[in-house]
Amino acid sequence: MDRSCQKRFCKGTKGLITFDNDAGISRPSTLILEKIPGQNQVKNATMTKNKHNDYKLQFTTDEEFPDLTVHNNHMSKAITREIYDKLRSKSTPSGFTLDDCIQTGVDNPGHPFIMTVGCIAGDEESYDVFKDLFDPIISDRHGGYKPTDKHKTDLNFENLKGGDDLDPNYVLSSRVRTGRSIKGFTLPPHNSRGERRAIEKLSIEALNSLDGEFKGKYYPLKDMSDKEQEQLIADHFLFDKPVSPLLLAAGMARDWPDARGIWHNDGKTFLVWVNEEDHLRVISMQKGGNMKEVFRRFCVGLQRIEEIFKKHNHGFMWNEHIGYVLTCPSNLGTGLRGGVHVKLPKLSTHAKFEEILTRLRLQKRGTGGVDTASVGGIFDISNADRLGSSEVYQVQLVVDGVKLMVEMEKKLEKGGTIDDMIPAQK
Amino acid sequence: MASTFTKVFTSKRTVGILSLVGAGSLATGYLMHRQNVSAGSQVRRIYPASAEYPDLRKHNNCMASNLTPAIYAKLCDKTTPNGYTLDQAIQTGVDNPGHPFIKTVGMVAGDEETYEVFADLFNPVIKERHNGYDPMTMTHPTDLDASKIRSGMFDERYVLSSRVRTGRSIRGLSLPPACTRAERREVERVVVDALNGLQGELKGRYYSLVQMTEQEQQQLIDDHFLFDKPVSPLLTCAGMARDWPDGRGIWHNDQKTFLIWINEEDHSRVISMEKGGNMKRVFERFCKGLKEVERLITEKGWEFMWNERLGYVLTCPSNLGTGLRAGVHVKLPRLSKDPRFPKILENLRLQKRGTGGVDTAAVGGTFDISNLDRLGKSEVELVQTVIDGVNYLVDCEKKLERGQDIRIPSPISQFK
């Protein structure tokens, strides 16, 4: 059989389409496209940059719409057949499509304890091209944030009041983290190995140029020695290949551990994760309750890094509507989670604990982070909000709220009541 | 209600005409419904192939052994007509460097055309995996005539159960790693439609994973029929668990001896099984059922993916050819402890697994023994190999019971 030339027939064409098998089908075909009347089909297949999506458009919206009957996440609540129909023929310039955005939410119907987002961005443009889906999700997730709202960025640590006097007998450690995406690259769900490696290369260059308190070293996951690995685990710095199906279904673990790594300063108080769930995750931390210092280092370090990236014409993704652009819509705005590990054995068993947290706009997690349980009455307490308020404001909430809760704990220890201390809703 | 796929039927009836015109067997018919082929849109490529080439230094799978930078550079900008790419095909092998006990394949097909468009990689992988079978020069024999089987009744004091499985793909619809929700639902509809036409001992019913009641679910678990969402990273990294459980289900006949899995790792997995050692009857039912299903889908204008180079086309290259695994659960407590056991199996072209299937351990000296080969030998040949081999193993076990010595048999000849 002569395999060098295969003749293919396509319905609706005027004749044979031939291609040379040696070249596959990378040669432009001479096919004339036909619109099938009565179907919701794309009028111009070359509008998209995603060939598989072009192929998919021959099926109707009803045939392709996901079954979301048992689902409970922000995406499943927001998406309608009208939205799906409108957006399914589109793609971002890099070829990311609606189905790519929502796959994780289709594959993961719901989380037992928290309402997950259920969709992610593949690049900066996703939030724009698929606005009709992302806007209602953002609104639902971020307290009614409107498409016309503006987000305030404030990384001036001097605007933080107090925060240096949290009682270290209760507050065991303080930490602030955020994420940053590098403009000009697609995001972890979508990026190719070439892009991811370029992100790593640029990040290493930027981080290695830091000095003073920020001087440090990069540890690529790929060829890490056993000794280095053990040390990083002991320091609680090492991140592992994601196991959460929320991340796996979004394609974020592809090619692991290629181009992933950890950078930290010599003092082990400033840490950057490269190419995990976001391009960069930046973490400032230390033992004890001096959140003010942690935040200062956070702000200074971030701004130094940003300057270096800007010099390479790859600043951070940011706009005045959604602030810092990150992979998951839940992290838009500041992308900031500022928190402490704090001993609250009495307060945490008080009937009003949840109510207090809600009013203070704080959330609790176990000491292993999200999806873990608390151990020995020690909780991870952090800000609940990300979008619509600034970094300073969010860290202030943590500082003020934790201070109040420690006072409540002390009062309960003495056998008193805390009813008169319960704050108004922030 | 008219769906996109009803347009396919009218076009598929001209398949016969096309084959007269002389189109290659691979091309005949299966692209009839491709209404839109994107005019010239390239795979997104910002970096050169050398920057995109995966790091396979620590990898040990067939893909890693055969994907040279030159082959990658040649193929990385191509796609199948549906838009499936090389990067997608190899993703599972990049993400899963190796299995501790077996050399995995490390790549999958997203559609029938994958095997053609990326032949420069698939052919050497097929050759390595299937003992030197060369798709460029050799042809695969298909033979589902169960009457040719000789002495297919095992000693039931040793053989506890017998089973034959294979897979079948519906031509014209993408495979599980790449299929859209619409395609997957269509596979379900086509196969279930055909199965509902089965009569006699094959008559049965379908249990959709989406609509299954708790009671049905429990019954299927008790029968050891229920398949679950894949957890193996080999499958999940290839995208086979997307949209779970949409479009997935299990069909079985009333007697619970003929079972079909729909839209798991392949479009369909067909299983014939029963307790005891009557492998011949198991294989007879297997062949009968397969031929009936094929007849029923052909009536509606569909056909299985098959060609004479690769036999039945399935998602994983390891299942090409017959896609057939015929096996038994057999008690071999003494033989399995004999140091010659692995060599005996090897020469008989058999493999052992635990009684939970692949990646499980044996329990109480009871093993799952099945054929190693899939491609280059027919179904009849492979089942005969299992019958002859298992008879030999049972014979060895009996000899060891009596204190007699056993012999390593000469190796069975390969297809070349």
Interface residues (C-beta under 8 A of the other chain):
Chain A: M1 D2 R3 Q6 K7 R8 F9 C10 K11 G12 I17 N21 A23 G24 I25 S26 R27 P28 S29 L31 L33 E34 I36 Q39 Q41 V42 A45 T46 T48 K49 N50 K51 H52 N53 D54 Y55 K56 L57 Q58 F59 T60 E63 E64 F65 P66 D67 S94 G95 Q103 V106 D107 S192 R193 G194 E195 R197 A198 K222 L248 A249 A253 R254 D255 W256 D258
Chain B: S3 T4 K7 S11 L18 A23 G24 S25 L26 A27 L31 M32 H33 R34 Q35 N36 V37 S38 A39 G40 S41 Q42 V43 R44 I46 Y47 P48 A51 E52 Y53 P54 D55 L75 D77 K78 T79 T80 P81 N82 G83 Y84 D87 Q91 V94 D95 E116 V117 A119 A178 T180 R181 A182 E183 R185 E186 V210 T236 C237 A241 R242 D243 W244 D246
